Amino acid sequence: QVQLVESGGGLVQAVGSLRVSCAAPGSGFFIRTMGWYRQGPGKQREMVATTTTGGSTNYADSVKSRFTISTDTAKNTVYLQMNSLKPDDTAVYFCNAGVLVPADEDVYNIWGKGSKVTVSS
């Protein structure tokens, strides 16, 4: 069973930086897409940034030029570097991956448990 392990959340002051990481340990599967979503207090979950194995990326307008998504394919790990953080970025950040499991001949949509990021003003 593929699991996503997140790390790196925490408390940071506005205009500061933080990096969250998400790894998919194990073998027997192939990552097709990885991304970050977030859910702020009283808000719906929204896409923050996504990337594919082909290298294409997509960002929410609210984080463009401030956040950068990157991957280490050898480690099945995705990172989200967050700069110039604002209080509005406060949320639980969820890692997501589209995973191909050849043994099952199926693609699964996997979610991490979430990593809390709090930006103080």
Summary of the structure (lengths in Angstrom):
residues: 121
radius of gyration: 14.3
end to end distance: 40.2
largest distance: 48.8
contacts: 359
relative contact order: 0.32
helix: 7%
strand: 56%
